[in-house]
Amino acid sequence: FPVTILVCGISKDMISVIPNSTPRENPISERATDCIFVGRIEEEKGIFKLIDVWRNHSELPMLHIVGGGTGTKQLEDAITNLNNVYFHGLRYGDELASINHNSKVAIFPALWKEPFGRVVVEALSRGQALACSKNLTQLDATDNQSNGQYFDLTDNDMFEKISKCLMFDSKRNILGMTLGIVLKAWIYRL
């Protein structure tokens, strides 16, 4: 445990480390081309808006969806005829790490103001580009240039910004990886 936390008066029994799927080395493949959404399958998360973008733009690469929630059945019905969308359900640990390894862009299409989410920090720490709605409270996590784009919740803007993220060189996202690792260390150690 970091000494500074213990010095602040927080006892060891109050500290827990929450494991996640981010490997320390080689977080994403240099050949990664896919996109990923990780989160609750609920309307307010924007997942159905995201599905509409994939339905209207078949040239987009594979979209992996990981999560669960009350909208799971609706999601399964919505992607029935889409060949470039795959729903994995809930996945953890090595399974989630494997899916993330081939995903170049993490997408967060929240319809409402989202509080600080761990999935954004985890995506940054893997070096994934962020494509996120302007409702995400962590907009400062991306510079809207080299490590991500934020979009309005319109089909055209979402498509344009996701496409830009797919063109990013993952090696340019060192800032995002560094920020993500630092934030992750802070979050998971408190």
Disulfide bonds with the S-S distance in Angstrom:
none
